[in-house]
Amino acid sequence: MKKIFAAIAMVTLTITANAQALIRGPYLMVGTTTSIVVRWRTDQPASSRVQYGSAANALTLNVTDNTLVTEHVVKLTGLSPKTRYFYSIGSSATVYQGDANNYFETLPNAGESGKYRFGVYGDCGTNSALQGNTRDRMNAYLGNNYMNAWLLLGDNAYSSGTETEYQSNFFNHYKDTFMKKTPLFPTPGNHDYNNDNFDRQNDHKVPYYDVFSMPSQAEAGGLASGTKSYYSYDYGNVHFLALDSYGREDQATRLYDTLGRQVQWIKADLAANQNKEWIVAYWHHPPFSQGSRNSETDPEMTAVRQNFIRILERYGVDLIICGHSHIYERSRLMGGFYEPQAAFNPSIHNYSSSSGKYDGSTNSCPYIKNPSNKRGTVYVVSGSAGHLGALSPDYPHKAMYYSNNNYGGALLLEVEGNRLDAKWIGEDGEIRDKFTMEKNVNRTQTANIDYNSSITLTSSFLSKYNWTNGETGRSITVSPAASTEYKVKDEFNCIEDVFKVTVGAALPVKLVSFAGAADASNQATLKWSSAYEVNSAHFVIERSVNGKEFVEVGKVSAAKNSKQNKTYEFKDETSSNISNHDSLYYRLKMVDLDGKVEYSRIISLKIQWIGKSLDVEIVPNPAISQIVQIRLVGLEKADAKMTVSNQAGKILKDKQLMLTNKPITFLPENMPPGIYFVKVIIEGTSIVKKVLLY
């Protein structure tokens, strides 16, 4: 009987295991440089396992949680930044999903430039044909390009943000595209708060906060908010703020209450992230719109405009993106406008009259912001990823350069270095609006280089390039013979960089090497080479035994004028006579045809200490002055400096001469009897002798 019950139990367990099915996901949350959260849902409780690796067929790592749950949340840690990983999801016994289409990329390090793409979807969760078309057109535009992050602007599941609506209107729609590849960074809208339910605005007890995970502890950068309602994160050189414009903090304040907890956190976060190249903020309720929502009459929108956006402008936020109004609207680079739209004055509030389209059409140059002047923000309403709404009476809004209520669509941000391109891709696949922003361009730079040297110049902007010397790359390498100014413009003559290159005066010789060595007999051989020579006459080779006092030991003719590498060699035939030192020092005196002189660096050579005693001998001593002679002892010959002085220290003779081992007369004629001192300096060695005349 026990065996029968055991068999029944095993059958029951098998049926239960087989009944487990994936009904949601996988989807990716809280992406960071070294971790990511993978979520999914099953219809029956099961353990959780994510296998992952560098290739779809090499999932060599895994994280397993044996707790039986239907809501699976697995965090992968210890990942490498800016790296693609493939993964599968399942239980400890079964793989639910995992092939070449299941992958993600970790975030790059904060501040790192690259080519990044961010999809921005507003009011998308309608379960409509428009929603599907917008998804498919964005996916087609991306092609094989990776969408690095997926931003939601709220109203993600109509009409009340229920669990059922999230499943049918959101998860079912995106499960085969962005959801399993791209980390998601959402914000809530009024429909996520149970369709304007006052109690849910206070207690936040809505499915939105259950189905999504957020980096509220600064896991992905920024400052920790400590709440899932709002947070910030860094994606490379872009700093994002994801805000909540509808829920109440502490059941009291909202986004537009400037003394509230959220705004105080925003101020602190922006103050701490002023070094980021781009700052983008997004939330649900826009400050300006004349679409299905009217910023003149909607109380949340009016309060955001009047009380809040001036704070973001003050901190230099570059781009603000909102949903809520089921339309697409976009301003120029603007700021300082917080009144009803009738008061909008383009000459005051627009910081640029350009369309920003950057396509060669009339007045379409990019919006340019420089570090010294952070003013100017572009406002975008992109709330038609799910459906279109009616227009307000005063459509289009006066602050908006472009408005479109005929097509739904979604926004794609493409950021590369100091250039940001925004493209609104319609449900029909057309790019119906676009604009470009550039930072820290139109620069004037100075550089100093040596004569006959090269320098690489790189434009500050990304575009096509037209240099004054005819080149077309972003970087050029130049070798000007004289000080020269180089300019580079973009293809539409909107941006120009200026490079002022100052060339130093031409030297007689540009040395690229100077070295030497001594053989066993202490004969030194010197070798050097020049990259170029201008008006050069000759090289004087100078030697020293202490690195301070130098004497000339030879001369080599130079090339006069040459732009080719020249090599030279000199053998010091007298160096073998030096025996009481262990190092010799050499330098080159480079002389041009006009007599100008430049010295090379000093090099040292090791020589053999032979042990000979360097000395001079005076014979006879004592003697009469006419027959006194001096000779070198220990060397055959040597350059010497000689001084003869009397007992009072008065110098009677001071002369440079060549001494040899043969005696020579050296005293002045007709010297009276007395005691005299002879000082001889040879290669830094000083020898003093006393002479007695009678």
Secondary structure per residue as TSV (DSSP state, phi and psi in degrees):
chain	resnum	aa	ss	phi	psi
A	1	M	-	360.0	-40.9
A	2	K	H	-61.7	-38.2
A	3	K	H	-64.6	-36.3
A	4	I	H	-65.0	-46.8
A	5	F	H	-61.7	-39.9
A	6	A	H	-63.1	-40.9
A	7	A	H	-65.1	-40.5
A	8	I	H	-63.3	-41.0
A	9	A	H	-62.9	-41.7
A	10	M	H	-64.8	-41.3
A	11	V	H	-61.7	-42.4
A	12	T	H	-61.5	-44.9
A	13	L	H	-63.1	-39.9
A	14	T	H	-64.1	-44.3
A	15	I	H	-62.5	-41.6
A	16	T	H	-63.5	-45.2
A	17	A	H	-62.7	-42.6
A	18	N	H	-67.6	-23.2
A	19	A	H	-78.5	-15.2
A	20	Q	-	-64.1	133.2
A	21	A	-	-141.3	147.1
A	22	L	E	-79.5	120.6
A	23	I	E	-116.3	-7.9
A	24	R	E	-152.5	136.3
A	25	G	E	89.2	-165.6
A	26	P	E	-73.1	154.0
A	27	Y	E	-139.4	156.7
A	28	L	E	-114.7	131.9
A	29	M	E	-134.5	163.7
A	30	V	S	48.7	51.4
A	31	G	-	-69.1	135.0
A	32	T	-	-134.7	-174.7
A	33	T	S	-69.6	-26.6
A	34	T	S	-129.3	7.3
A	35	S	-	-155.9	166.9
A	36	I	E	-159.9	152.7
A	37	V	E	-105.9	126.1
A	38	V	E	-107.0	126.9
A	39	R	E	-123.2	151.2
A	40	W	E	-162.9	171.8
A	41	R	E	-133.2	139.8
A	42	T	E	-117.9	159.8
A	43	D	E	-78.2	-21.1
A	44	Q	E	-127.1	151.7
A	45	P	E	-59.7	139.0
A	46	A	E	-155.5	164.0
A	47	S	E	-72.8	171.4
A	48	S	E	-124.7	129.8
A	49	R	E	-142.1	131.2
A	50	V	E	-117.3	122.0
A	51	Q	E	-103.3	139.0
A	52	Y	E	-150.7	161.3
A	53	G	E	-177.9	-172.5
A	54	S	S	-83.0	-8.7
A	55	A	B	-147.8	155.4
A	56	A	T	-61.9	-28.5
A	57	N	T	-100.3	16.2
A	58	A	B	-139.8	58.4
A	59	L	-	-85.7	77.2
A	60	T	-	-87.0	-11.0
A	61	L	E	-114.5	156.5
A	62	N	E	-154.9	155.0
A	63	V	E	-124.6	126.4
A	64	T	E	-126.9	135.2
A	65	D	E	-124.2	118.1
A	66	N	E	-85.1	1.0
A	67	T	E	-65.2	133.1
A	68	L	E	-84.3	114.7
A	69	V	E	-141.1	163.4
A	70	T	E	-100.2	-27.8
A	71	E	E	-98.8	105.4
A	72	H	E	-99.2	125.0
A	73	V	E	-132.8	109.1
A	74	V	E	-123.0	128.3
A	75	K	E	-104.0	125.0
A	76	L	E	-95.6	130.7
A	77	T	-	-126.8	172.5
A	78	G	S	71.9	22.9
A	79	L	-	-83.4	165.6
A	80	S	-	-95.3	142.9
A	81	P	T	-63.3	150.1
A	82	K	T	50.4	49.7
A	83	T	-	-132.4	139.4
A	84	R	E	-88.2	132.3
A	85	Y	E	-124.4	141.9
A	86	F	E	-100.7	153.1
A	87	Y	E	-153.0	163.9
A	88	S	E	-134.6	157.0
A	89	I	E	-121.2	154.1
A	90	G	E	172.5	-162.4
A	91	S	-	-103.1	-176.3
A	92	S	S	-66.8	-14.6
A	93	A	S	-116.5	-18.1
A	94	T	-	-135.7	140.5
A	95	V	E	-99.4	121.3
A	96	Y	E	-84.6	-39.5
A	97	Q	E	-157.5	142.4
A	98	G	-	166.3	103.5
A	99	D	S	-147.9	-161.9
A	100	A	T	-66.3	-13.0
A	101	N	T	-93.4	-2.7
A	102	N	-	-100.2	98.8
A	103	Y	E	-155.9	166.1
A	104	F	E	-151.1	165.2
A	105	E	E	-120.6	132.8
A	106	T	-	-70.2	159.1
A	107	L	-	-73.7	149.5
A	108	P	-	-73.2	166.6
A	109	N	-	-62.6	146.5
A	110	A	T	-56.8	131.6
A	111	G	T	91.3	-12.4
A	112	E	-	-76.1	128.5
A	113	S	-	-80.5	151.7
A	114	G	-	-173.8	-170.3
A	115	K	E	-103.3	109.9
A	116	Y	E	-120.5	144.7
A	117	R	E	-126.1	131.4
A	118	F	E	-127.1	119.2
A	119	G	E	-87.1	133.8
A	120	V	E	-123.1	116.9
A	121	Y	E	-119.7	124.3
A	122	G	-	-115.0	131.9
A	123	D	S	56.3	49.0
A	124	C	-	-91.4	-23.1
A	125	G	-	-85.7	68.5
A	126	T	S	-111.1	-10.8
A	127	N	-	59.2	42.8
A	128	S	S	-115.2	166.1
A	129	A	H	-64.7	-35.8
A	130	L	H	-61.2	-41.1
A	131	Q	H	-59.8	-44.9
A	132	G	H	-65.8	-40.9
A	133	N	H	-64.3	-43.0
A	134	T	H	-62.2	-43.5
A	135	R	H	-58.6	-48.2
A	136	D	H	-68.6	-37.1
A	137	R	H	-69.2	-37.3
A	138	M	H	-66.1	-43.3
A	139	N	H	-62.1	-39.3
A	140	A	H	-68.2	-38.9
A	141	Y	H	-64.1	-41.2
A	142	L	H	-65.0	-37.3
A	143	G	T	57.5	-123.2
A	144	N	T	-88.9	-0.1
A	145	N	S	-78.0	139.0
A	146	Y	-	-83.0	133.8
A	147	M	-	-88.3	113.3
A	148	N	-	-73.3	-33.7
A	149	A	E	-149.8	153.2
A	150	W	E	-122.5	116.7
A	151	L	E	-106.6	130.7
A	152	L	E	-110.2	134.5
A	153	L	-	-97.9	10.8
A	154	G	S	100.4	168.3
A	155	D	-	53.5	56.8
A	156	N	-	-83.5	-16.9
A	157	A	S	-148.5	109.3
A	158	Y	T	-85.2	154.6
A	159	S	T	-104.4	-7.2
A	160	S	T	-126.2	7.5
A	161	G	-	64.8	33.4
A	162	T	-	-79.8	167.8
A	163	E	H	-58.8	-44.7
A	164	T	H	-62.3	-42.0
A	165	E	H	-68.9	-36.3
A	166	Y	H	-63.1	-39.2
A	167	Q	I	-67.0	-49.3
A	168	S	I	-78.8	-35.6
A	169	N	I	-98.7	-15.8
A	170	F	I	-122.0	-65.9
A	171	F	I	-62.6	-41.2
A	172	N	H	-65.8	-27.6
A	173	H	H	-79.1	-32.5
A	174	Y	H	-112.3	6.8
A	175	K	T	-65.2	-26.1
A	176	D	T	-99.6	2.2
A	177	T	T	-124.1	-104.5
A	178	F	G	-66.0	-32.4
A	179	M	G	-58.5	-40.3
A	180	K	G	-94.4	3.6
A	181	K	T	-121.1	-29.4
A	182	T	S	-119.3	128.5
A	183	P	-	-62.4	140.0
A	184	L	E	-105.7	134.3
A	185	F	E	-129.7	91.7
A	186	P	-	-92.6	164.8
A	187	T	-	-132.8	156.5
A	188	P	-	-92.8	155.2
A	189	G	-	-119.4	-177.9
A	190	N	T	-64.7	-32.9
A	191	H	T	-71.8	-28.1
A	192	D	T	-68.0	-23.0
A	193	Y	T	-91.6	45.1
A	194	N	T	57.9	41.8
A	195	N	T	56.9	60.6
A	196	D	T	69.8	26.8
A	197	N	-	-73.9	117.4
A	198	F	H	-60.0	-41.6
A	199	D	H	-64.1	-39.4
A	200	R	H	-70.7	-28.9
A	201	Q	H	-62.8	-31.7
A	202	N	H	-82.5	-48.6
A	203	D	H	-95.0	-10.4
A	204	H	-	60.5	22.7
A	205	K	-	-87.8	74.4
A	206	V	S	-132.8	155.1
A	207	P	T	-56.9	-28.2
A	208	Y	H	-48.1	-44.4
A	209	Y	H	-79.0	-11.4
A	210	D	H	-92.4	-37.2
A	211	V	H	-86.3	-16.4
A	212	F	-	-115.1	147.2
A	213	S	-	-111.6	141.5
A	214	M	-	-128.3	152.2
A	215	P	-	-82.4	63.9
A	216	S	T	-77.2	-10.6
A	217	Q	T	-105.4	24.4
A	218	A	S	65.8	27.0
A	219	E	T	-60.1	-30.1
A	220	A	T	-110.0	17.6
A	221	G	S	110.2	179.8
A	222	G	S	72.6	-165.6
A	223	L	-	-101.2	143.8
A	224	A	-	-63.9	129.7
A	225	S	-	-92.2	-25.6
A	226	G	S	74.3	11.1
A	227	T	S	-147.0	149.4
A	228	K	S	-79.2	-7.3
A	229	S	S	-70.1	-36.6
A	230	Y	S	-150.9	153.0
A	231	Y	E	-167.6	172.0
A	232	S	E	-134.6	164.1
A	233	Y	E	-162.0	160.3
A	234	D	E	-111.6	132.8
A	235	Y	E	-120.4	97.7
A	236	G	T	61.8	-122.8
A	237	N	T	-93.7	16.2
A	238	V	E	-114.1	129.9
A	239	H	E	-106.7	124.3
A	240	F	E	-109.8	143.1
A	241	L	E	-118.8	121.0
A	242	A	E	-106.1	112.8
A	243	L	-	-116.9	163.6
A	244	D	-	-114.5	112.9
A	245	S	S	-99.3	6.2
A	246	Y	S	-128.1	-37.1
A	247	G	S	-71.2	153.9
A	248	R	-	-96.4	136.1
A	249	E	B	-88.9	132.8
A	250	D	T	55.4	28.8
A	251	Q	T	56.5	29.9
A	252	A	T	-140.9	-52.7
A	253	T	B	-112.1	159.5
A	254	R	-	-124.6	-175.3
A	255	L	T	-54.7	-37.3
A	256	Y	T	-86.9	-0.3
A	257	D	-	-87.9	102.3
A	258	T	T	-68.5	-15.3
A	259	L	T	-96.1	0.7
A	260	G	S	-73.5	168.2
A	261	R	H	-63.6	-39.1
A	262	Q	H	-65.5	-44.7
A	263	V	H	-67.8	-37.2
A	264	Q	H	-64.0	-38.7
A	265	W	H	-66.5	-41.2
A	266	I	H	-58.2	-46.3
A	267	K	H	-60.1	-44.3
A	268	A	H	-66.3	-40.3
A	269	D	H	-65.3	-45.0
A	270	L	H	-66.5	-38.5
A	271	A	H	-62.3	-33.6
A	272	A	H	-84.1	-8.2
A	273	N	T	-125.7	30.2
A	274	Q	T	-69.1	-14.3
A	275	N	T	-83.7	-3.0
A	276	K	-	-76.2	142.7
A	277	E	S	-69.2	-38.5
A	278	W	E	-129.9	142.9
A	279	I	E	-128.6	123.5
A	280	V	E	-124.9	130.3
A	281	A	E	-117.8	142.6
A	282	Y	E	-145.4	146.8
A	283	W	E	-163.4	-168.5
A	284	H	S	-90.4	-53.6
A	285	H	S	-85.9	115.8
A	286	P	-	-80.7	152.2
A	287	P	S	-78.0	-22.3
A	288	F	S	-133.5	125.6
A	289	S	-	-170.5	143.9
A	290	Q	B	-130.2	43.7
A	291	G	S	-100.1	-132.9
A	292	S	S	-69.5	-16.2
A	293	R	S	-119.4	142.0
A	294	N	B	-113.1	115.5
A	295	S	T	-70.7	-7.3
A	296	E	T	-83.7	-25.8
A	297	T	T	-119.6	-22.0
A	298	D	-	-73.7	119.8
A	299	P	H	-64.7	-37.4
A	300	E	H	-66.3	-44.2
A	301	M	H	-63.6	-42.8
A	302	T	H	-62.7	-43.8
A	303	A	H	-66.6	-38.3
A	304	V	I	-60.9	-43.6
A	305	R	I	-66.0	-46.0
A	306	Q	I	-74.8	-36.2
A	307	N	I	-109.2	-24.7
A	308	F	I	-110.5	-46.9
A	309	I	H	-65.7	-23.9
A	310	R	H	-62.7	-27.6
A	311	I	H	-66.2	-46.2
A	312	L	H	-65.0	-40.3
A	313	E	H	-61.8	-39.7
A	314	R	H	-62.2	-32.9
A	315	Y	T	-90.3	6.5
A	316	G	T	79.4	24.8
A	317	V	-	-60.9	131.5
A	318	D	-	-84.5	-37.0
A	319	L	E	-143.8	133.1
A	320	I	E	-122.8	125.3
A	321	I	E	-124.2	131.0
A	322	C	E	-136.0	168.1
A	323	G	-	-118.5	-128.3
A	324	H	S	74.3	-49.8
A	325	S	S	-92.6	124.8
A	326	H	S	-83.1	73.9
A	327	I	S	-164.5	169.9
A	328	Y	E	-115.3	128.3
A	329	E	E	-140.5	146.5
A	330	R	E	-150.1	133.2
A	331	S	E	-90.6	174.7
A	332	R	-	-81.4	-175.0
A	333	L	S	-70.7	116.7
A	334	M	B	-143.6	178.5
A	335	G	-	175.3	164.6
A	336	G	S	75.8	16.0
A	337	F	-	-115.1	117.8
A	338	Y	-	-134.4	13.0
A	339	E	S	-103.3	176.1
A	340	P	-	-58.7	156.0
A	341	Q	G	-63.4	-23.7
A	342	A	G	-60.8	-24.2
A	343	A	G	-88.5	0.8
A	344	F	-	-69.1	127.5
A	345	N	-	-122.7	107.6
A	346	P	H	-56.1	-35.7
A	347	S	H	-69.5	-19.7
A	348	I	H	-102.1	-45.7
A	349	H	H	-92.5	-21.0
A	350	N	B	-89.7	124.6
A	351	Y	S	-88.2	-4.4
A	352	S	-	-148.2	141.2
A	353	S	-	-94.9	1.6
A	354	S	S	-74.6	155.8
A	355	S	-	-74.2	-22.6
A	356	G	-	77.5	2.4
A	357	K	-	-69.4	-26.7
A	358	Y	-	53.0	53.2
A	359	D	S	-127.9	11.0
A	360	G	S	89.3	-7.3
A	361	S	S	-73.3	168.1
A	362	T	T	-59.9	131.8
A	363	N	T	54.0	54.7
A	364	S	-	-125.7	23.1
A	365	C	-	-65.7	158.9
A	366	P	-	-64.9	159.1
A	367	Y	E	-79.0	126.4
A	368	I	E	-115.5	128.4
A	369	K	E	-124.3	138.1
A	370	N	B	-120.2	153.4
A	371	P	T	-56.2	-33.3
A	372	S	T	-73.6	-15.6
A	373	N	B	-140.2	97.4
A	374	K	-	-87.4	1.2
A	375	R	-	-70.8	149.0
A	376	G	-	112.2	127.1
A	377	T	B	-136.9	142.7
A	378	V	E	-100.8	129.7
A	379	Y	E	-105.1	131.6
A	380	V	E	-128.6	134.2
A	381	V	E	-109.2	118.7
A	382	S	E	-131.9	75.2
A	383	G	-	-114.1	28.3
A	384	S	-	-123.5	32.6
A	385	A	S	-77.6	-11.1
A	386	G	S	-120.1	-37.2
A	387	H	-	-165.5	166.4
A	388	L	-	-102.0	153.2
A	389	G	-	-123.7	178.1
A	390	A	-	-73.6	168.2
A	391	L	-	-98.3	151.1
A	392	S	-	-80.7	161.2
A	393	P	T	-58.8	-32.7
A	394	D	T	-101.7	23.9
A	395	Y	-	-61.9	140.3
A	396	P	S	-83.6	158.6
A	397	H	-	-65.9	137.4
A	398	K	T	-63.9	-25.2
A	399	A	T	-80.7	-10.4
A	400	M	E	-95.5	128.7
A	401	Y	E	-73.3	-41.1
A	402	Y	E	-133.2	135.4
A	403	S	E	-137.3	143.8
A	404	N	E	-146.8	116.3
A	405	N	-	-112.2	5.4
A	406	N	S	-89.4	-22.0
A	407	Y	-	-131.9	145.3
A	408	G	-	-84.9	170.2
A	409	G	E	173.3	-178.4
A	410	A	E	-138.9	159.9
A	411	L	E	-100.6	140.6
A	412	L	E	-122.1	123.6
A	413	L	E	-99.1	131.3
A	414	E	E	-121.4	117.1
A	415	V	E	-118.2	126.5
A	416	E	E	-136.8	107.0
A	417	G	T	61.2	-124.4
A	418	N	T	-95.0	19.9
A	419	R	E	-121.4	133.5
A	420	L	E	-123.9	125.9
A	421	D	E	-115.7	130.2
A	422	A	E	-113.6	131.1
A	423	K	E	-130.2	123.8
A	424	W	E	-94.8	112.2
A	425	I	E	-99.6	115.5
A	426	G	E	-72.4	165.9
A	427	E	T	-63.1	-15.2
A	428	D	T	-94.7	2.1
A	429	G	S	90.8	-5.3
A	430	E	-	-82.4	141.7
A	431	I	E	-82.1	100.1
A	432	R	E	-90.8	-14.1
A	433	D	E	-153.3	150.5
A	434	K	E	-156.6	155.3
A	435	F	E	-152.6	157.9
A	436	T	E	-126.8	138.9
A	437	M	E	-121.5	140.8
A	438	E	E	-129.3	149.6
A	439	K	E	-126.4	144.8
A	440	N	S	55.7	49.0
A	441	V	-	-118.2	-173.4
A	442	N	S	55.3	50.1
A	443	R	-	-97.6	147.8
A	444	T	E	-113.5	121.2
A	445	Q	E	-123.6	148.1
A	446	T	E	-118.6	149.4
A	447	A	E	-149.3	143.9
A	448	N	E	-115.0	130.2
A	449	I	E	-132.2	158.8
A	450	D	-	-74.3	157.8
A	451	Y	T	-57.3	138.3
A	452	N	T	64.6	22.8
A	453	S	-	-104.8	168.4
A	454	S	-	-114.6	159.0
A	455	I	E	-147.5	144.4
A	456	T	E	-100.9	127.6
A	457	L	E	-109.2	133.1
A	458	T	E	-126.9	129.4
A	459	S	-	-67.0	153.7
A	460	S	S	-84.0	-8.0
A	461	F	S	-121.2	165.7
A	462	L	-	-109.2	120.2
A	463	S	S	-175.3	-159.0
A	464	K	-	-93.6	155.0
A	465	Y	E	-127.1	139.7
A	466	N	E	-129.2	104.8
A	467	W	E	-91.0	154.7
A	468	T	T	-65.8	-19.7
A	469	N	T	-94.1	9.1
A	470	G	S	92.1	-6.7
A	471	E	-	-78.1	161.9
A	472	T	-	-129.8	6.8
A	473	G	S	-86.4	166.7
A	474	R	S	-67.7	-35.4
A	475	S	E	-117.4	142.6
A	476	I	E	-131.7	151.2
A	477	T	E	-113.1	125.7
A	478	V	E	-125.8	153.7
A	479	S	-	-134.3	71.3
A	480	P	-	-68.6	142.9
A	481	A	S	-80.0	-20.6
A	482	A	S	-141.9	167.7
A	483	S	-	-56.5	130.8
A	484	T	E	-140.7	146.9
A	485	E	E	-106.1	126.8
A	486	Y	E	-112.7	142.0
A	487	K	E	-128.7	148.5
A	488	V	E	-136.4	133.8
A	489	K	E	-119.4	156.5
A	490	D	E	-78.1	176.0
A	491	E	T	-67.4	-21.7
A	492	F	T	-109.0	13.0
A	493	N	S	57.3	38.7
A	494	C	-	-97.0	-30.1
A	495	I	-	-129.4	141.5
A	496	E	E	-142.3	127.7
A	497	D	E	-104.1	144.6
A	498	V	E	-122.1	131.2
A	499	F	E	-120.0	118.0
A	500	K	E	-102.7	106.8
A	501	V	E	-103.0	116.9
A	502	T	E	-99.3	126.3
A	503	V	E	-100.3	128.3
A	504	G	-	-67.4	162.3
A	505	A	-	-61.3	144.9
A	506	A	-	-68.2	129.3
A	507	L	-	-89.8	158.3
A	508	P	S	-55.4	-40.9
A	509	V	E	-144.7	139.0
A	510	K	E	-102.5	98.0
A	511	L	E	-75.9	137.3
A	512	V	E	-114.8	-13.3
A	513	S	E	-158.9	151.3
A	514	F	E	-159.0	117.2
A	515	A	E	-151.5	168.1
A	516	G	E	-161.1	169.0
A	517	A	E	-156.0	153.9
A	518	A	E	-114.7	141.1
A	519	D	-	-87.5	-171.4
A	520	A	T	-64.1	-25.1
A	521	S	T	-93.4	10.2
A	522	N	-	72.2	16.3
A	523	Q	-	-80.0	125.4
A	524	A	E	-93.1	136.8
A	525	T	E	-118.5	125.1
A	526	L	E	-109.3	140.3
A	527	K	E	-134.7	140.6
A	528	W	E	-151.2	162.1
A	529	S	E	-141.3	153.7
A	530	S	E	-122.3	144.7
A	531	A	E	-82.0	-34.5
A	532	Y	E	-156.9	160.8
A	533	E	E	-137.8	137.2
A	534	V	E	-125.8	113.8
A	535	N	E	58.7	31.9
A	536	S	E	-86.7	137.6
A	537	A	E	-98.9	-58.8
A	538	H	E	-162.1	168.0
A	539	F	E	-108.8	130.7
A	540	V	E	-101.7	126.9
A	541	I	E	-96.4	125.4
A	542	E	E	-120.5	144.5
A	543	R	E	-127.3	151.9
A	544	S	E	-147.6	151.7
A	545	V	S	-99.5	-6.2
A	546	N	S	-128.3	-0.8
A	547	G	S	79.7	8.9
A	548	K	S	-121.4	-59.7
A	549	E	S	-91.1	123.3
A	550	F	-	-114.5	145.3
A	551	V	E	-125.1	150.2
A	552	E	E	-76.0	132.9
A	553	V	E	-123.4	-2.9
A	554	G	E	177.1	172.8
A	555	K	E	-147.3	140.1
A	556	V	E	-131.7	133.1
A	557	S	E	-67.5	145.2
A	558	A	E	-99.9	-177.0
A	559	A	E	-93.9	0.0
A	560	K	E	69.3	-80.1
A	561	N	E	-134.1	126.4
A	562	S	E	-158.7	139.8
A	563	K	S	-109.1	8.3
A	564	Q	S	-104.3	156.6
A	565	N	-	-65.2	130.3
A	566	K	E	-120.6	141.5
A	567	T	E	-119.4	147.3
A	568	Y	E	-136.6	157.5
A	569	E	E	-145.5	143.7
A	570	F	E	-143.7	133.0
A	571	K	E	-105.9	125.0
A	572	D	E	-88.8	98.6
A	573	E	T	-73.5	-15.0
A	574	T	T	-95.4	-8.4
A	575	S	G	-66.4	-24.8
A	576	S	G	-70.9	-13.0
A	577	N	G	-82.2	-9.0
A	578	I	-	-90.5	118.5
A	579	S	-	-124.9	-12.5
A	580	N	S	-108.0	30.0
A	581	H	-	-139.6	158.2
A	582	D	S	-109.9	0.1
A	583	S	E	-143.8	146.3
A	584	L	E	-120.3	148.9
A	585	Y	E	-122.4	138.0
A	586	Y	E	-131.8	151.3
A	587	R	E	-146.9	159.3
A	588	L	E	-106.4	133.6
A	589	K	E	-103.9	111.4
A	590	M	E	-93.7	119.6
A	591	V	E	-116.1	129.4
A	592	D	E	-95.2	176.4
A	593	L	T	-66.5	-18.4
A	594	D	T	-94.5	4.8
A	595	G	S	89.5	-0.7
A	596	K	-	-68.2	147.7
A	597	V	E	-127.6	140.2
A	598	E	E	-139.3	138.8
A	599	Y	E	-101.5	146.6
A	600	S	-	-83.2	178.0
A	601	R	-	-70.0	161.9
A	602	I	-	-92.2	133.9
A	603	I	E	-115.3	155.8
A	604	S	E	-121.6	145.5
A	605	L	E	-125.3	135.3
A	606	K	E	-80.2	133.6
A	607	I	-	-126.4	169.8
A	608	Q	-	-85.9	130.4
A	609	W	-	-80.3	106.8
A	610	I	-	-81.9	-25.9
A	611	G	-	95.4	3.0
A	612	K	-	-67.4	149.2
A	613	S	-	-93.7	114.8
A	614	L	-	-81.4	125.5
A	615	D	E	-158.1	170.5
A	616	V	E	-126.1	149.7
A	617	E	E	-123.3	132.3
A	618	I	E	-109.1	123.8
A	619	V	E	-137.4	144.5
A	620	P	S	-72.6	163.9
A	621	N	S	-152.3	108.2
A	622	P	S	-76.4	162.3
A	623	A	B	-166.9	176.1
A	624	I	-	-87.8	154.0
A	625	S	G	-61.2	-32.0
A	626	Q	G	-69.7	-19.8
A	627	I	G	-112.5	2.8
A	628	V	-	-74.2	133.0
A	629	Q	E	-131.3	164.3
A	630	I	E	-132.0	143.0
A	631	R	E	-142.3	160.6
A	632	L	E	-87.2	138.7
A	633	V	E	-118.9	128.1
A	634	G	S	99.5	-18.2
A	635	L	S	-135.6	155.3
A	636	E	S	-73.8	-41.7
A	637	K	E	-159.2	159.2
A	638	A	E	-166.0	144.0
A	639	D	E	-70.1	137.2
A	640	A	E	-141.8	152.6
A	641	K	E	-110.9	126.3
A	642	M	E	-122.1	136.2
A	643	T	E	-128.2	140.8
A	644	V	E	-119.4	126.4
A	645	S	E	-134.5	156.5
A	646	N	E	-88.7	-175.5
A	647	Q	T	-64.1	-27.7
A	648	A	T	-78.3	-5.4
A	649	G	-	91.4	3.4
A	650	K	-	-73.5	129.0
A	651	I	E	-80.9	123.1
A	652	L	E	-99.6	-22.2
A	653	K	E	-153.0	137.4
A	654	D	E	-142.6	111.6
A	655	K	E	-150.5	143.3
A	656	Q	E	-93.8	129.3
A	657	L	E	-152.2	168.6
A	658	M	E	-99.6	119.9
A	659	L	E	-98.1	145.8
A	660	T	E	-132.7	-179.7
A	661	N	S	-81.8	8.0
A	662	K	S	-100.1	133.8
A	663	P	-	-65.8	142.1
A	664	I	E	-136.3	151.6
A	665	T	E	-76.1	140.9
A	666	F	-	-139.8	-18.1
A	667	L	S	-81.7	151.2
A	668	P	-	-61.9	155.6
A	669	E	T	-73.6	155.1
A	670	N	T	56.8	39.0
A	671	M	-	-77.7	133.7
A	672	P	-	-70.8	160.6
A	673	P	S	-60.5	150.4
A	674	G	E	155.1	-171.6
A	675	I	E	-104.8	131.7
A	676	Y	E	-131.3	160.6
A	677	F	E	-123.3	131.6
A	678	V	E	-111.2	122.3
A	679	K	E	-113.2	124.7
A	680	V	E	-119.3	128.1
A	681	I	E	-114.0	119.7
A	682	I	E	-127.2	117.3
A	683	E	T	50.3	41.2
A	684	G	T	86.8	-8.9
A	685	T	E	-92.8	129.4
A	686	S	E	-106.1	129.8
A	687	I	E	-125.9	129.7
A	688	V	E	-120.4	131.2
A	689	K	E	-125.9	144.9
A	690	K	E	-100.1	134.8
A	691	V	E	-120.5	132.8
A	692	L	E	-111.3	119.2
A	693	L	E	-106.0	143.9
A	694	Y	-	-132.5	360.0
